[in-house]
């Protein structure tokens, strides 16, 4: 089943994101290679795909896991958590309807 991992950043998270980005993306790449990643990306702080110094307010990952518990464990191990990027993370089931 798919699960949505919805993360909210702390204020001024951009420098923290930059420090942990490579490790964060490596985990997402592994999910992609396993065919389990539906989508992933950050929420820009302004109405722009390239927000520059404005940074981001959070992230969304939708991926397939065996259970809600497995999805939560994966989310809890995100390098952005260790780096202090996220103020909070919500994990919940996701049903893909379209496209």
LOSE-614212 format. One record per residue (C-alpha): residue number from 1; residue in one letter; z, y, x negated. Coordinates in nm, 2 decimals. Example, Ala and Ser with C-alpha at 12.3 -4.5 7.8 and 13.67 -1.06 7.14 Angstrom:
BEGIN
> 1,A,0.78,-0.45,-1.23
> 2,S,0.71,-0.11,-1.37
//
This chain:
BEGIN
> 1,X,0.00,0.00,0.00
> 2,X,-0.06,0.36,-0.11
> 3,X,0.23,0.59,-0.17
> 4,X,0.23,0.97,-0.20
> 5,X,0.44,1.11,-0.49
> 6,X,0.50,1.48,-0.41
> 7,X,0.66,1.68,-0.69
> 8,X,0.80,2.03,-0.69
> 9,X,0.81,2.22,-1.02
> 10,X,1.10,2.43,-1.15
> 11,X,1.02,2.80,-1.19
> 12,X,0.81,2.89,-1.49
> 13,X,0.73,2.52,-1.56
> 14,X,0.40,2.58,-1.75
> 15,X,0.55,2.56,-2.11
> 16,X,0.74,2.24,-2.01
> 17,X,0.42,2.09,-1.86
> 18,X,0.22,2.16,-2.17
> 19,X,0.48,1.97,-2.38
> 20,X,0.47,1.65,-2.17
> 21,X,0.11,1.67,-2.03
> 22,X,-0.04,1.41,-2.27
> 23,X,0.22,1.14,-2.18
> 24,X,0.20,1.23,-1.81
> 25,X,-0.18,1.19,-1.81
> 26,X,-0.16,0.86,-2.00
> 27,X,0.04,0.70,-1.72
> 28,X,-0.21,0.83,-1.46
> 29,X,-0.50,0.69,-1.67
> 30,X,-0.33,0.35,-1.67
> 31,X,-0.31,0.35,-1.29
> 32,X,-0.68,0.45,-1.28
> 33,X,-0.78,0.17,-1.51
> 34,X,-0.59,-0.07,-1.29
> 35,X,-0.78,0.05,-0.99
> 36,X,-0.46,0.18,-0.82
> 37,X,-0.50,0.56,-0.84
> 38,X,-0.65,0.72,-0.53
> 39,X,-0.60,1.08,-0.65
> 40,X,-0.38,1.30,-0.87
> 41,X,-0.35,1.66,-0.95
> 42,X,-0.13,1.97,-0.97
> 43,X,-0.08,2.25,-0.72
> 44,X,-0.19,2.58,-0.87
> 45,X,0.06,2.87,-0.82
> 46,X,-0.23,3.09,-0.72
> 47,X,-0.55,3.04,-0.53
> 48,X,-0.75,2.93,-0.83
> 49,X,-0.85,2.60,-0.99
> 50,X,-0.76,2.76,-1.33
> 51,X,-0.44,2.95,-1.27
> 52,X,-0.38,3.04,-1.63
> 53,X,-0.04,3.18,-1.70
> 54,X,0.06,3.16,-1.33
> 55,X,0.09,2.78,-1.38
> 56,X,0.16,2.53,-1.11
> 57,X,0.42,2.47,-0.84
> 58,X,0.41,2.09,-0.83
> 59,X,0.19,1.78,-0.83
> 60,X,0.05,1.52,-0.60
> 61,X,-0.02,1.16,-0.69
> 62,X,-0.14,0.90,-0.44
> 63,X,-0.15,0.55,-0.58
> 64,X,-0.11,0.19,-0.48
> 65,X,0.22,0.01,-0.55
> 66,X,0.38,-0.32,-0.44
> 67,X,0.66,-0.14,-0.26
> 68,X,0.83,0.19,-0.20
> 69,X,1.09,0.09,-0.45
> 70,X,0.82,0.03,-0.72
> 71,X,0.66,0.36,-0.64
> 72,X,0.99,0.54,-0.67
> 73,X,1.06,0.37,-1.00
> 74,X,0.72,0.47,-1.14
> 75,X,0.78,0.83,-1.02
> 76,X,1.13,0.84,-1.18
> 77,X,0.98,0.74,-1.52
> 78,X,0.74,1.03,-1.53
> 79,X,0.75,1.23,-1.86
> 80,X,0.75,1.55,-1.65
> 81,X,1.10,1.45,-1.53
> 82,X,1.23,1.40,-1.88
> 83,X,1.07,1.74,-1.98
> 84,X,1.25,1.92,-1.69
> 85,X,0.92,2.01,-1.51
> 86,X,1.02,1.88,-1.17
> 87,X,1.30,2.02,-0.96
> 88,X,1.25,1.74,-0.71
> 89,X,1.02,1.44,-0.62
> 90,X,0.96,1.28,-0.29
> 91,X,0.80,0.94,-0.26
> 92,X,0.67,0.81,0.08
> 93,X,0.42,0.57,0.22
> 94,X,0.06,0.70,0.26
> 95,X,-0.20,0.56,0.50
> 96,X,-0.56,0.65,0.39
> 97,X,-0.77,0.72,0.69
> 98,X,-1.06,0.94,0.56
> 99,X,-1.30,0.94,0.39
//
